[in-house]
Amino acid sequence: MITLIIAAILIFAASSVYANPACAVCTVAVAASLEIAHYFGVDDSVVGVWAGAFLALLGYWMIVWFEHKKWRFAGRDFLLIALSVGMIGFMYVSKLEYDPQPILIFFLDPFLFSVIVGAVVLILSHHFYQWMKKKNGGHAHFPFEKVAVPVVSLALVSLLFYYYPICQKAQELYSF
């Protein structure tokens, strides 16, 4: 059931509108920030939101690369986004313990849930930016709006998860 819901969300999100992902500098900055956040003890659910956004960005970069190579096939965008978001299991496989808990209507690990939420929020914020730009005659309302909309969206979700944590038990990930 949950797999079908996630697949439906990713199918909706993986469209040709996203052939222009975020800048490479922003992608690298998010990746570096994840390790720094863990070092300073930020809650797993907050880190998961940004990890999901990072993996969705990597999926968009793969779509651009496949398009550059002219590798086109049915379901390509969905497959690349699903594979990139699915990489979260490989990133933290030795550092996290899978502990499913009831979250809303789902029975998922809180970190996995926050990763999926982060990816969906990033994708939806890109859709929202494209809609706002279209309503404004094809122009942004202010400089760097393309960056501000997803960052503000992810920051709001991070604040929500910080003040209302979904990870009930603190997990010590690193032993520095």
N, C-alpha and C positions, 0 to 999 in steps of 0.2 A: 504494500500500500504506500509506504513512505517512498519507496524507490520510484513508483509511478508519479507521485507528486513532484519529486525532485526532477525527474526526467521531463515532466510537463513544463516546469519552470525553466529548465535549461533549453528546451526546444523553443520556447517563447523568446528567450533572451538571445539565443545565438542567431542573429540575423545579419544581413549584409550591411546594415546601418553602421556596424562597429568595425568597419575596415580601417579606422583611424584611431588606434588606442592612445592611451596616455603617453606622455613623453618617457623616454628611456631613463632620464635622470630621476623622475618621480618613482618609477618602478624600482630602481636600485635603492632609493632612499627608503621606501617602504620595507624592502627586504632587510636592510641594515637595521631599521628601527625595531623589527620583530625581536632580534637577538638582544638589543639594548633593553627593550621593555621587559623581557624575561629576566635579564640580569638584575634589573631594579625591582623585580617582584610584582609586576603588574598582573592582575588577575587573568587567568587563562581565557575566560570568555571575551575579554577586551582584546587580547592578542589574537584570538581566533577570528574576530571580525576583520582585522587588518590582514591576517594571513589569507582569509578567503578572498578579500579584495585583490591581494597580490597575486594569488593563483589565477583569478579571473583575468587580470591584466596579462599574465603570461599566456593564457589561452588566446587572448586577442592578438598578442604578438605572433603566436604561432599561425593564426589565421592570416595575418599580413604576410608572413614568410611563405606560407603555402600559396597565397595569391600571387606573390612575386615569382615563385617558381612555376606558376600556372598549373598547380596540382589541384584540380577540381573534381569532386565526386559527390554523390548524394550523401547528405548527412555530415559533410565535412566539418562545418562550423559547430554543430552539436557535439560531434565526437571530440574535437579539439578542446572545447570548453569543459566537457565532462572529464576528459583525461587530466586536464590541468588542475581542476578543482579536486579531483580524486587523488592528486599527489600529496595531499595533506597527510595521508596515512604513511607515506614514505618519509616525510619531513620530520615527524615526531614519533615514529614507530618505537624507538627505544626510550623515549622520554615520558610518554604518557601511558596511562593504564586505561583501557576501554571500560567505562563504567556507565552503562546506559541508565538514564533516569527519566521519569515522566516530565516532559516539558510541553505545556499546552496540550495539544492532541497527539504529540509525538512521543516516542520512547527511544531517545537517542542519548549519546554521550554529549554533555554540555559543550565540550570543545568542538566537536563535530557540528553541532547545531549552530554555534556561533560562526564557524567557518562558512557554512552554507548561507547563513544570514548575511555575512559580509560580502560574499560573492553576489548574492541577489541584490543587495543594496547598491553595490557598485554598478551592476547592470541596469537596474531601474533608474539610478541617478543619471546614467548616460542617456537613457531614453528620455528622461525628463529634460535634460539639457537640450537634446535635439528638438524636442517639442517647443521649448521656450525660444530657441533660435529660429525655428520655423515661424512662430507667431510674431517674431520681431523682424521679419523680412529677410531671414537668412544671416542675420548679424547677431553677435553676442551683445548683451546689455552692458557689459563692462569688461575691461581687459582681464584675461585669465579666468573668465567665467567657467570655461570647460574644466579647469582644475578645481575651482572653488566649489562647484556644485557637488561633485563626488566626495571631496574632502570634508565638507561641512556635513553631508549626509552620514558618512562613516563616523565622524566625530560625535554626532548626535546619538547614533546607535551605541557607540562606545560608552558615552556618558550614561545611557540607559542601562547598559549591562554592568557598568561600574557601580551605580547606585542601587540597582536591583539585580544582583548577581544571579546567574543561572548555575554557576559552579559552586555548589554549597560547601564542598570541602576544599581546603587549600591543598594544592599539590606542589610539592617541591620538585621542580624539574631539573634544576642544575645544582651541582655541588661545587661552587667556586670557593 
